[in-house]
Amino acid sequence: MRAGIKPETVIAASADIADRDGWDQVTLANVAGYLGIRTPSLYNHVEGLPDLRQKLAVHAVAQLNERLHDAAIGYSGKQAFIEVGRCYVLFVREHPGLYEAINRVASPKPEAFEQASDAVLHLFFRLLRPLGIHEEDTVHAVRGLRSMVHGFASLESMGGFQMKEDLMESLAKAITYYIDGISSGRK
């Protein structure tokens, strides 16, 4: 095995391949080729392709979680959601393969994946708290926000927005309309 290959090196190579060539190109042969090693050497770090892809998904959701939390720092209310939404869309734009890894992780999902995913959801719940949304409505509100931002990022990645208006302004307005709507519906 080539000196300097560590588990994190394997995951970083997999992430580069995923972002550059797509999720389907994350194969043991491609990762080994990228690292300049023989495929069997990867078995020192992963148990096979499913394990590699699960580890990549854990890495991806941890990266997204960290970036979303960083984006929320110093903001509250609608502006916090706008900043988090922008960050989410930028993450998908910059890391399409990692984002696909998050959405295609096989079950059963690793505990580390579940923990990082839960941290993302808890961020959304925490940001909703000051808006006075009824507790029984928070899950629905978070699902709506997540669906909106995911849909926006997915449509953008597929070239779905061709009009000249600024995409981030559209996203900010969509989030504002949504937050205003759920805020006005509280009891």
CNS distance restraints for C-alpha pairs under 8 A (distance, minus, plus):
assign (resid   1 and name CA) (resid   5 and name CA) 7.59 0.50 0.50
assign (resid   1 and name CA) (resid  37 and name CA) 6.62 0.50 0.50
assign (resid   1 and name CA) (resid  38 and name CA) 7.76 0.50 0.50
assign (resid   1 and name CA) (resid  41 and name CA) 5.89 0.50 0.50
assign (resid   2 and name CA) (resid  36 and name CA) 7.83 0.50 0.50
assign (resid   2 and name CA) (resid  37 and name CA) 6.45 0.50 0.50
assign (resid   5 and name CA) (resid   9 and name CA) 5.80 0.50 0.50
assign (resid   5 and name CA) (resid  10 and name CA) 7.07 0.50 0.50
assign (resid   6 and name CA) (resid  10 and name CA) 6.49 0.50 0.50
assign (resid   6 and name CA) (resid  45 and name CA) 7.34 0.50 0.50
assign (resid   7 and name CA) (resid  11 and name CA) 6.42 0.50 0.50
assign (resid   7 and name CA) (resid  45 and name CA) 5.40 0.50 0.50
assign (resid   7 and name CA) (resid  46 and name CA) 7.91 0.50 0.50
assign (resid   8 and name CA) (resid  12 and name CA) 6.02 0.50 0.50
assign (resid   9 and name CA) (resid  13 and name CA) 6.12 0.50 0.50
assign (resid  10 and name CA) (resid  14 and name CA) 6.17 0.50 0.50
assign (resid  10 and name CA) (resid  31 and name CA) 7.18 0.50 0.50
assign (resid  10 and name CA) (resid  35 and name CA) 7.76 0.50 0.50
assign (resid  10 and name CA) (resid  42 and name CA) 7.79 0.50 0.50
assign (resid  10 and name CA) (resid  45 and name CA) 7.59 0.50 0.50
assign (resid  11 and name CA) (resid  15 and name CA) 6.07 0.50 0.50
assign (resid  11 and name CA) (resid  52 and name CA) 7.58 0.50 0.50
assign (resid  11 and name CA) (resid  55 and name CA) 7.14 0.50 0.50
assign (resid  11 and name CA) (resid  56 and name CA) 5.88 0.50 0.50
assign (resid  11 and name CA) (resid  59 and name CA) 7.55 0.50 0.50
assign (resid  12 and name CA) (resid  16 and name CA) 6.23 0.50 0.50
assign (resid  13 and name CA) (resid  17 and name CA) 6.25 0.50 0.50
assign (resid  13 and name CA) (resid  31 and name CA) 6.24 0.50 0.50
assign (resid  13 and name CA) (resid  34 and name CA) 6.78 0.50 0.50
assign (resid  13 and name CA) (resid  35 and name CA) 7.06 0.50 0.50
assign (resid  14 and name CA) (resid  18 and name CA) 6.06 0.50 0.50
assign (resid  14 and name CA) (resid  26 and name CA) 5.99 0.50 0.50
assign (resid  14 and name CA) (resid  31 and name CA) 5.95 0.50 0.50
assign (resid  14 and name CA) (resid  56 and name CA) 6.94 0.50 0.50
assign (resid  15 and name CA) (resid  19 and name CA) 6.09 0.50 0.50
assign (resid  15 and name CA) (resid  56 and name CA) 6.81 0.50 0.50
assign (resid  15 and name CA) (resid  97 and name CA) 6.95 0.50 0.50
assign (resid  15 and name CA) (resid  98 and name CA) 6.26 0.50 0.50
assign (resid  16 and name CA) (resid  20 and name CA) 5.94 0.50 0.50
assign (resid  17 and name CA) (resid  21 and name CA) 5.49 0.50 0.50
assign (resid  17 and name CA) (resid  22 and name CA) 6.77 0.50 0.50
assign (resid  17 and name CA) (resid  23 and name CA) 7.71 0.50 0.50
assign (resid  17 and name CA) (resid  25 and name CA) 6.76 0.50 0.50
assign (resid  17 and name CA) (resid  26 and name CA) 6.16 0.50 0.50
assign (resid  17 and name CA) (resid  30 and name CA) 7.91 0.50 0.50
assign (resid  17 and name CA) (resid  31 and name CA) 7.47 0.50 0.50
assign (resid  17 and name CA) (resid  97 and name CA) 7.78 0.50 0.50
assign (resid  18 and name CA) (resid  22 and name CA) 4.41 0.50 0.50
assign (resid  18 and name CA) (resid  23 and name CA) 4.67 0.50 0.50
assign (resid  18 and name CA) (resid  24 and name CA) 7.54 0.50 0.50
assign (resid  18 and name CA) (resid  25 and name CA) 6.54 0.50 0.50
assign (resid  18 and name CA) (resid  26 and name CA) 5.89 0.50 0.50
assign (resid  18 and name CA) (resid  96 and name CA) 7.48 0.50 0.50
assign (resid  18 and name CA) (resid  97 and name CA) 4.17 0.50 0.50
assign (resid  18 and name CA) (resid  98 and name CA) 6.39 0.50 0.50
assign (resid  19 and name CA) (resid  23 and name CA) 7.50 0.50 0.50
assign (resid  19 and name CA) (resid  94 and name CA) 7.78 0.50 0.50
assign (resid  19 and name CA) (resid  95 and name CA) 5.32 0.50 0.50
assign (resid  19 and name CA) (resid  96 and name CA) 5.37 0.50 0.50
assign (resid  19 and name CA) (resid  97 and name CA) 4.07 0.50 0.50
assign (resid  19 and name CA) (resid  98 and name CA) 6.36 0.50 0.50
assign (resid  20 and name CA) (resid  97 and name CA) 7.34 0.50 0.50
assign (resid  21 and name CA) (resid  25 and name CA) 6.07 0.50 0.50
assign (resid  21 and name CA) (resid  97 and name CA) 7.74 0.50 0.50
assign (resid  22 and name CA) (resid  26 and name CA) 7.30 0.50 0.50
assign (resid  22 and name CA) (resid  96 and name CA) 7.50 0.50 0.50
assign (resid  22 and name CA) (resid  97 and name CA) 5.27 0.50 0.50
assign (resid  23 and name CA) (resid  97 and name CA) 5.28 0.50 0.50
assign (resid  23 and name CA) (resid  98 and name CA) 7.78 0.50 0.50
assign (resid  23 and name CA) (resid 100 and name CA) 6.48 0.50 0.50
assign (resid  23 and name CA) (resid 101 and name CA) 6.69 0.50 0.50
assign (resid  25 and name CA) (resid  30 and name CA) 7.00 0.50 0.50
assign (resid  26 and name CA) (resid  30 and name CA) 6.45 0.50 0.50
assign (resid  26 and name CA) (resid  31 and name CA) 6.73 0.50 0.50
assign (resid  26 and name CA) (resid  53 and name CA) 7.62 0.50 0.50
assign (resid  27 and name CA) (resid  31 and name CA) 6.14 0.50 0.50
assign (resid  27 and name CA) (resid  49 and name CA) 6.49 0.50 0.50
assign (resid  28 and name CA) (resid  32 and name CA) 6.00 0.50 0.50
assign (resid  28 and name CA) (resid  39 and name CA) 6.12 0.50 0.50
assign (resid  28 and name CA) (resid  42 and name CA) 7.32 0.50 0.50
assign (resid  28 and name CA) (resid  48 and name CA) 7.50 0.50 0.50
assign (resid  28 and name CA) (resid  49 and name CA) 6.18 0.50 0.50
assign (resid  29 and name CA) (resid  33 and name CA) 6.03 0.50 0.50
assign (resid  29 and name CA) (resid  38 and name CA) 7.95 0.50 0.50
assign (resid  29 and name CA) (resid  39 and name CA) 5.57 0.50 0.50
assign (resid  30 and name CA) (resid  34 and name CA) 6.03 0.50 0.50
assign (resid  31 and name CA) (resid  35 and name CA) 6.21 0.50 0.50
assign (resid  31 and name CA) (resid  39 and name CA) 7.92 0.50 0.50
assign (resid  32 and name CA) (resid  36 and name CA) 5.93 0.50 0.50
assign (resid  32 and name CA) (resid  37 and name CA) 5.07 0.50 0.50
assign (resid  32 and name CA) (resid  38 and name CA) 5.71 0.50 0.50
assign (resid  32 and name CA) (resid  39 and name CA) 5.09 0.50 0.50
assign (resid  32 and name CA) (resid  41 and name CA) 7.83 0.50 0.50
assign (resid  32 and name CA) (resid  42 and name CA) 6.85 0.50 0.50
assign (resid  33 and name CA) (resid  37 and name CA) 6.16 0.50 0.50
assign (resid  33 and name CA) (resid  38 and name CA) 7.23 0.50 0.50
assign (resid  33 and name CA) (resid  39 and name CA) 7.72 0.50 0.50
assign (resid  37 and name CA) (resid  41 and name CA) 6.71 0.50 0.50
assign (resid  38 and name CA) (resid  42 and name CA) 7.53 0.50 0.50
assign (resid  39 and name CA) (resid  43 and name CA) 7.76 0.50 0.50
assign (resid  40 and name CA) (resid  44 and name CA) 7.98 0.50 0.50
assign (resid  41 and name CA) (resid  45 and name CA) 7.98 0.50 0.50
assign (resid  42 and name CA) (resid  46 and name CA) 6.13 0.50 0.50
assign (resid  43 and name CA) (resid  47 and name CA) 5.65 0.50 0.50
assign (resid  43 and name CA) (resid  48 and name CA) 6.72 0.50 0.50
assign (resid  46 and name CA) (resid  51 and name CA) 5.93 0.50 0.50
assign (resid  46 and name CA) (resid  52 and name CA) 5.72 0.50 0.50
assign (resid  47 and name CA) (resid  51 and name CA) 5.64 0.50 0.50
assign (resid  47 and name CA) (resid  52 and name CA) 7.30 0.50 0.50
assign (resid  48 and name CA) (resid  52 and name CA) 6.21 0.50 0.50
assign (resid  49 and name CA) (resid  53 and name CA) 6.11 0.50 0.50
assign (resid  50 and name CA) (resid  54 and name CA) 6.16 0.50 0.50
assign (resid  50 and name CA) (resid 106 and name CA) 7.81 0.50 0.50
assign (resid  51 and name CA) (resid  55 and name CA) 6.11 0.50 0.50
assign (resid  52 and name CA) (resid  56 and name CA) 6.13 0.50 0.50
assign (resid  53 and name CA) (resid  57 and name CA) 6.14 0.50 0.50
assign (resid  53 and name CA) (resid 101 and name CA) 7.18 0.50 0.50
assign (resid  53 and name CA) (resid 105 and name CA) 7.12 0.50 0.50
assign (resid  54 and name CA) (resid  58 and name CA) 6.26 0.50 0.50
assign (resid  54 and name CA) (resid 105 and name CA) 5.92 0.50 0.50
assign (resid  54 and name CA) (resid 106 and name CA) 6.90 0.50 0.50
assign (resid  54 and name CA) (resid 109 and name CA) 7.46 0.50 0.50
assign (resid  54 and name CA) (resid 110 and name CA) 7.11 0.50 0.50
assign (resid  55 and name CA) (resid  59 and name CA) 6.23 0.50 0.50
assign (resid  56 and name CA) (resid  60 and name CA) 6.05 0.50 0.50
assign (resid  56 and name CA) (resid  98 and name CA) 7.46 0.50 0.50
assign (resid  56 and name CA) (resid 101 and name CA) 6.67 0.50 0.50
assign (resid  57 and name CA) (resid  61 and name CA) 6.13 0.50 0.50
assign (resid  57 and name CA) (resid  98 and name CA) 6.99 0.50 0.50
assign (resid  57 and name CA) (resid 101 and name CA) 4.84 0.50 0.50
assign (resid  57 and name CA) (resid 102 and name CA) 5.01 0.50 0.50
assign (resid  57 and name CA) (resid 104 and name CA) 7.99 0.50 0.50
assign (resid  57 and name CA) (resid 105 and name CA) 5.96 0.50 0.50
assign (resid  57 and name CA) (resid 113 and name CA) 7.02 0.50 0.50
assign (resid  58 and name CA) (resid  62 and name CA) 6.10 0.50 0.50
assign (resid  58 and name CA) (resid 102 and name CA) 7.59 0.50 0.50
assign (resid  58 and name CA) (resid 110 and name CA) 7.48 0.50 0.50
assign (resid  58 and name CA) (resid 112 and name CA) 6.28 0.50 0.50
assign (resid  58 and name CA) (resid 113 and name CA) 4.68 0.50 0.50
assign (resid  58 and name CA) (resid 116 and name CA) 7.68 0.50 0.50
assign (resid  59 and name CA) (resid  63 and name CA) 6.19 0.50 0.50
assign (resid  60 and name CA) (resid  64 and name CA) 6.26 0.50 0.50
assign (resid  60 and name CA) (resid  98 and name CA) 5.15 0.50 0.50
assign (resid  60 and name CA) (resid  99 and name CA) 6.75 0.50 0.50
assign (resid  60 and name CA) (resid 101 and name CA) 6.80 0.50 0.50
assign (resid  60 and name CA) (resid 102 and name CA) 6.23 0.50 0.50
assign (resid  61 and name CA) (resid  65 and name CA) 5.95 0.50 0.50
assign (resid  61 and name CA) (resid  98 and name CA) 7.99 0.50 0.50
assign (resid  61 and name CA) (resid  99 and name CA) 7.87 0.50 0.50
assign (resid  61 and name CA) (resid 102 and name CA) 5.94 0.50 0.50
assign (resid  61 and name CA) (resid 113 and name CA) 6.66 0.50 0.50
assign (resid  61 and name CA) (resid 116 and name CA) 6.07 0.50 0.50
assign (resid  61 and name CA) (resid 117 and name CA) 6.47 0.50 0.50
assign (resid  62 and name CA) (resid  66 and name CA) 6.13 0.50 0.50
assign (resid  62 and name CA) (resid 113 and name CA) 7.55 0.50 0.50
assign (resid  62 and name CA) (resid 116 and name CA) 5.49 0.50 0.50
assign (resid  62 and name CA) (resid 117 and name CA) 7.87 0.50 0.50
assign (resid  63 and name CA) (resid  67 and name CA) 6.22 0.50 0.50
assign (resid  64 and name CA) (resid  68 and name CA) 6.08 0.50 0.50
assign (resid  64 and name CA) (resid  88 and name CA) 7.41 0.50 0.50
assign (resid  64 and name CA) (resid  91 and name CA) 6.96 0.50 0.50
assign (resid  65 and name CA) (resid  69 and name CA) 6.16 0.50 0.50
assign (resid  65 and name CA) (resid 116 and name CA) 6.35 0.50 0.50
assign (resid  65 and name CA) (resid 117 and name CA) 7.37 0.50 0.50
assign (resid  65 and name CA) (resid 119 and name CA) 6.76 0.50 0.50
assign (resid  65 and name CA) (resid 120 and name CA) 5.45 0.50 0.50
assign (resid  66 and name CA) (resid  70 and name CA) 6.17 0.50 0.50
assign (resid  67 and name CA) (resid  71 and name CA) 6.10 0.50 0.50
assign (resid  67 and name CA) (resid  87 and name CA) 7.01 0.50 0.50
assign (resid  68 and name CA) (resid  72 and name CA) 6.37 0.50 0.50
assign (resid  68 and name CA) (resid  84 and name CA) 5.47 0.50 0.50
assign (resid  68 and name CA) (resid  87 and name CA) 6.21 0.50 0.50
assign (resid  68 and name CA) (resid  88 and name CA) 6.77 0.50 0.50
assign (resid  68 and name CA) (resid 120 and name CA) 7.49 0.50 0.50
assign (resid  69 and name CA) (resid  73 and name CA) 6.68 0.50 0.50
assign (resid  69 and name CA) (resid  84 and name CA) 7.73 0.50 0.50
assign (resid  69 and name CA) (resid 120 and name CA) 7.90 0.50 0.50
assign (resid  69 and name CA) (resid 123 and name CA) 7.05 0.50 0.50
assign (resid  71 and name CA) (resid  80 and name CA) 7.84 0.50 0.50
assign (resid  71 and name CA) (resid  83 and name CA) 5.84 0.50 0.50
assign (resid  71 and name CA) (resid  84 and name CA) 5.53 0.50 0.50
assign (resid  71 and name CA) (resid  87 and name CA) 6.44 0.50 0.50
assign (resid  72 and name CA) (resid  76 and name CA) 7.56 0.50 0.50
assign (resid  72 and name CA) (resid  80 and name CA) 5.34 0.50 0.50
assign (resid  72 and name CA) (resid  81 and name CA) 7.56 0.50 0.50
assign (resid  72 and name CA) (resid  83 and name CA) 6.32 0.50 0.50
assign (resid  72 and name CA) (resid  84 and name CA) 5.85 0.50 0.50
assign (resid  73 and name CA) (resid  80 and name CA) 7.98 0.50 0.50
assign (resid  75 and name CA) (resid  79 and name CA) 6.06 0.50 0.50
assign (resid  75 and name CA) (resid  80 and name CA) 4.63 0.50 0.50
assign (resid  75 and name CA) (resid  83 and name CA) 7.92 0.50 0.50
assign (resid  76 and name CA) (resid  80 and name CA) 4.62 0.50 0.50
assign (resid  76 and name CA) (resid  81 and name CA) 7.70 0.50 0.50
assign (resid  76 and name CA) (resid 127 and name CA) 6.71 0.50 0.50
assign (resid  76 and name CA) (resid 130 and name CA) 7.87 0.50 0.50
assign (resid  77 and name CA) (resid  81 and name CA) 6.84 0.50 0.50
assign (resid  77 and name CA) (resid 127 and name CA) 6.70 0.50 0.50
assign (resid  77 and name CA) (resid 128 and name CA) 7.30 0.50 0.50
assign (resid  77 and name CA) (resid 130 and name CA) 6.74 0.50 0.50
assign (resid  77 and name CA) (resid 131 and name CA) 6.41 0.50 0.50
assign (resid  78 and name CA) (resid  82 and name CA) 6.18 0.50 0.50
assign (resid  78 and name CA) (resid 175 and name CA) 7.46 0.50 0.50
assign (resid  78 and name CA) (resid 176 and name CA) 6.23 0.50 0.50
assign (resid  78 and name CA) (resid 179 and name CA) 6.56 0.50 0.50
assign (resid  79 and name CA) (resid  83 and name CA) 6.11 0.50 0.50
assign (resid  80 and name CA) (resid  84 and name CA) 6.11 0.50 0.50
assign (resid  80 and name CA) (resid 127 and name CA) 7.05 0.50 0.50
assign (resid  81 and name CA) (resid  85 and name CA) 5.80 0.50 0.50
assign (resid  81 and name CA) (resid 127 and name CA) 7.33 0.50 0.50
assign (resid  81 and name CA) (resid 175 and name CA) 7.04 0.50 0.50
assign (resid  82 and name CA) (resid  86 and name CA) 6.07 0.50 0.50
assign (resid  82 and name CA) (resid 171 and name CA) 7.56 0.50 0.50
assign (resid  82 and name CA) (resid 172 and name CA) 5.36 0.50 0.50
assign (resid  82 and name CA) (resid 175 and name CA) 6.32 0.50 0.50
assign (resid  82 and name CA) (resid 176 and name CA) 7.60 0.50 0.50
assign (resid  83 and name CA) (resid  87 and name CA) 6.13 0.50 0.50
assign (resid  84 and name CA) (resid  88 and name CA) 6.10 0.50 0.50
assign (resid  85 and name CA) (resid  89 and name CA) 6.27 0.50 0.50
assign (resid  85 and name CA) (resid 149 and name CA) 6.05 0.50 0.50
assign (resid  85 and name CA) (resid 171 and name CA) 7.43 0.50 0.50
assign (resid  85 and name CA) (resid 172 and name CA) 7.80 0.50 0.50
assign (resid  85 and name CA) (resid 175 and name CA) 7.86 0.50 0.50
assign (resid  86 and name CA) (resid  90 and name CA) 6.11 0.50 0.50
assign (resid  86 and name CA) (resid 168 and name CA) 6.69 0.50 0.50
assign (resid  86 and name CA) (resid 171 and name CA) 7.38 0.50 0.50
assign (resid  86 and name CA) (resid 172 and name CA) 7.80 0.50 0.50
assign (resid  87 and name CA) (resid  91 and name CA) 6.02 0.50 0.50
assign (resid  88 and name CA) (resid  92 and name CA) 6.39 0.50 0.50
assign (resid  88 and name CA) (resid 149 and name CA) 7.21 0.50 0.50
assign (resid  88 and name CA) (resid 150 and name CA) 7.99 0.50 0.50
assign (resid  88 and name CA) (resid 153 and name CA) 7.59 0.50 0.50
assign (resid  89 and name CA) (resid  93 and name CA) 6.14 0.50 0.50
assign (resid  89 and name CA) (resid 149 and name CA) 7.09 0.50 0.50
assign (resid  89 and name CA) (resid 150 and name CA) 7.74 0.50 0.50
assign (resid  89 and name CA) (resid 152 and name CA) 7.41 0.50 0.50
assign (resid  89 and name CA) (resid 153 and name CA) 4.94 0.50 0.50
assign (resid  90 and name CA) (resid  94 and name CA) 5.97 0.50 0.50
assign (resid  91 and name CA) (resid  95 and name CA) 5.64 0.50 0.50
assign (resid  91 and name CA) (resid  96 and name CA) 7.69 0.50 0.50
assign (resid  91 and name CA) (resid  99 and name CA) 7.74 0.50 0.50
assign (resid  92 and name CA) (resid  96 and name CA) 5.02 0.50 0.50
assign (resid  92 and name CA) (resid  98 and name CA) 7.86 0.50 0.50
assign (resid  92 and name CA) (resid  99 and name CA) 5.82 0.50 0.50
assign (resid  92 and name CA) (resid 153 and name CA) 6.33 0.50 0.50
assign (resid  92 and name CA) (resid 154 and name CA) 7.87 0.50 0.50
assign (resid  92 and name CA) (resid 157 and name CA) 7.61 0.50 0.50
assign (resid  93 and name CA) (resid 153 and name CA) 7.46 0.50 0.50
assign (resid  93 and name CA) (resid 157 and name CA) 6.59 0.50 0.50
assign (resid  95 and name CA) (resid  99 and name CA) 6.18 0.50 0.50
assign (resid  96 and name CA) (resid 100 and name CA) 6.18 0.50 0.50
assign (resid  96 and name CA) (resid 157 and name CA) 7.88 0.50 0.50
assign (resid  97 and name CA) (resid 101 and name CA) 6.18 0.50 0.50
assign (resid  98 and name CA) (resid 102 and name CA) 6.44 0.50 0.50
assign (resid  99 and name CA) (resid 103 and name CA) 6.52 0.50 0.50
assign (resid 100 and name CA) (resid 104 and name CA) 5.96 0.50 0.50
assign (resid 101 and name CA) (resid 105 and name CA) 5.85 0.50 0.50
assign (resid 105 and name CA) (resid 109 and name CA) 6.74 0.50 0.50
assign (resid 109 and name CA) (resid 113 and name CA) 6.39 0.50 0.50
assign (resid 109 and name CA) (resid 114 and name CA) 6.70 0.50 0.50
assign (resid 110 and name CA) (resid 114 and name CA) 6.47 0.50 0.50
assign (resid 111 and name CA) (resid 115 and name CA) 6.15 0.50 0.50
assign (resid 112 and name CA) (resid 116 and name CA) 6.25 0.50 0.50
assign (resid 113 and name CA) (resid 117 and name CA) 6.06 0.50 0.50
assign (resid 114 and name CA) (resid 118 and name CA) 5.96 0.50 0.50
assign (resid 115 and name CA) (resid 119 and name CA) 6.20 0.50 0.50
assign (resid 116 and name CA) (resid 120 and name CA) 6.49 0.50 0.50
assign (resid 117 and name CA) (resid 121 and name CA) 6.49 0.50 0.50
assign (resid 118 and name CA) (resid 122 and name CA) 6.02 0.50 0.50
assign (resid 119 and name CA) (resid 123 and name CA) 6.16 0.50 0.50
assign (resid 120 and name CA) (resid 124 and name CA) 6.64 0.50 0.50
assign (resid 121 and name CA) (resid 125 and name CA) 6.30 0.50 0.50
assign (resid 121 and name CA) (resid 142 and name CA) 7.50 0.50 0.50
assign (resid 122 and name CA) (resid 126 and name CA) 5.93 0.50 0.50
assign (resid 123 and name CA) (resid 127 and name CA) 6.14 0.50 0.50
assign (resid 124 and name CA) (resid 128 and name CA) 6.22 0.50 0.50
assign (resid 124 and name CA) (resid 142 and name CA) 6.26 0.50 0.50
assign (resid 125 and name CA) (resid 129 and name CA) 6.43 0.50 0.50
assign (resid 125 and name CA) (resid 138 and name CA) 6.77 0.50 0.50
assign (resid 125 and name CA) (resid 139 and name CA) 7.88 0.50 0.50
assign (resid 125 and name CA) (resid 142 and name CA) 6.82 0.50 0.50
assign (resid 126 and name CA) (resid 130 and name CA) 7.93 0.50 0.50
assign (resid 127 and name CA) (resid 131 and name CA) 7.85 0.50 0.50
assign (resid 128 and name CA) (resid 132 and name CA) 7.29 0.50 0.50
assign (resid 128 and name CA) (resid 133 and name CA) 6.75 0.50 0.50
assign (resid 128 and name CA) (resid 138 and name CA) 7.32 0.50 0.50
assign (resid 129 and name CA) (resid 133 and name CA) 6.62 0.50 0.50
assign (resid 131 and name CA) (resid 183 and name CA) 6.54 0.50 0.50
assign (resid 132 and name CA) (resid 183 and name CA) 7.22 0.50 0.50
assign (resid 132 and name CA) (resid 186 and name CA) 7.16 0.50 0.50
assign (resid 133 and name CA) (resid 137 and name CA) 6.50 0.50 0.50
assign (resid 133 and name CA) (resid 138 and name CA) 6.34 0.50 0.50
assign (resid 133 and name CA) (resid 182 and name CA) 7.37 0.50 0.50
assign (resid 133 and name CA) (resid 183 and name CA) 6.56 0.50 0.50
assign (resid 133 and name CA) (resid 186 and name CA) 5.76 0.50 0.50
assign (resid 134 and name CA) (resid 138 and name CA) 6.50 0.50 0.50
assign (resid 134 and name CA) (resid 186 and name CA) 6.39 0.50 0.50
assign (resid 134 and name CA) (resid 187 and name CA) 7.29 0.50 0.50
assign (resid 137 and name CA) (resid 141 and name CA) 6.14 0.50 0.50
assign (resid 138 and name CA) (resid 142 and name CA) 6.00 0.50 0.50
assign (resid 139 and name CA) (resid 143 and name CA) 6.12 0.50 0.50
assign (resid 140 and name CA) (resid 144 and name CA) 6.16 0.50 0.50
assign (resid 141 and name CA) (resid 145 and name CA) 6.21 0.50 0.50
assign (resid 141 and name CA) (resid 182 and name CA) 7.33 0.50 0.50
assign (resid 142 and name CA) (resid 146 and name CA) 5.97 0.50 0.50
assign (resid 143 and name CA) (resid 147 and name CA) 5.93 0.50 0.50
assign (resid 144 and name CA) (resid 148 and name CA) 6.08 0.50 0.50
assign (resid 145 and name CA) (resid 149 and name CA) 6.21 0.50 0.50
assign (resid 145 and name CA) (resid 175 and name CA) 7.54 0.50 0.50
assign (resid 145 and name CA) (resid 178 and name CA) 7.72 0.50 0.50
assign (resid 146 and name CA) (resid 150 and name CA) 5.90 0.50 0.50
assign (resid 147 and name CA) (resid 151 and name CA) 5.81 0.50 0.50
assign (resid 148 and name CA) (resid 152 and name CA) 6.03 0.50 0.50
assign (resid 149 and name CA) (resid 153 and name CA) 6.08 0.50 0.50
assign (resid 149 and name CA) (resid 171 and name CA) 7.89 0.50 0.50
assign (resid 150 and name CA) (resid 154 and name CA) 5.97 0.50 0.50
assign (resid 151 and name CA) (resid 155 and name CA) 5.97 0.50 0.50
assign (resid 152 and name CA) (resid 156 and name CA) 6.14 0.50 0.50
assign (resid 152 and name CA) (resid 171 and name CA) 7.44 0.50 0.50
assign (resid 153 and name CA) (resid 157 and name CA) 6.14 0.50 0.50
assign (resid 154 and name CA) (resid 158 and name CA) 6.36 0.50 0.50
assign (resid 155 and name CA) (resid 159 and name CA) 6.37 0.50 0.50
assign (resid 155 and name CA) (resid 160 and name CA) 4.85 0.50 0.50
assign (resid 155 and name CA) (resid 161 and name CA) 6.97 0.50 0.50
assign (resid 156 and name CA) (resid 160 and name CA) 5.32 0.50 0.50
assign (resid 156 and name CA) (resid 161 and name CA) 5.87 0.50 0.50
assign (resid 161 and name CA) (resid 167 and name CA) 7.82 0.50 0.50
assign (resid 165 and name CA) (resid 169 and name CA) 7.76 0.50 0.50
assign (resid 165 and name CA) (resid 170 and name CA) 7.48 0.50 0.50
assign (resid 166 and name CA) (resid 170 and name CA) 6.38 0.50 0.50
assign (resid 167 and name CA) (resid 171 and name CA) 6.21 0.50 0.50
assign (resid 168 and name CA) (resid 172 and name CA) 6.07 0.50 0.50
assign (resid 169 and name CA) (resid 173 and name CA) 6.12 0.50 0.50
assign (resid 170 and name CA) (resid 174 and name CA) 6.10 0.50 0.50
assign (resid 171 and name CA) (resid 175 and name CA) 6.17 0.50 0.50
assign (resid 172 and name CA) (resid 176 and name CA) 6.06 0.50 0.50
assign (resid 173 and name CA) (resid 177 and name CA) 6.03 0.50 0.50
assign (resid 174 and name CA) (resid 178 and name CA) 6.16 0.50 0.50
assign (resid 175 and name CA) (resid 179 and name CA) 6.05 0.50 0.50
assign (resid 176 and name CA) (resid 180 and name CA) 5.92 0.50 0.50
assign (resid 177 and name CA) (resid 181 and name CA) 6.01 0.50 0.50
assign (resid 178 and name CA) (resid 182 and name CA) 6.27 0.50 0.50
assign (resid 179 and name CA) (resid 183 and name CA) 5.87 0.50 0.50
assign (resid 180 and name CA) (resid 184 and name CA) 6.05 0.50 0.50
assign (resid 181 and name CA) (resid 185 and name CA) 6.34 0.50 0.50
assign (resid 182 and name CA) (resid 186 and name CA) 6.61 0.50 0.50
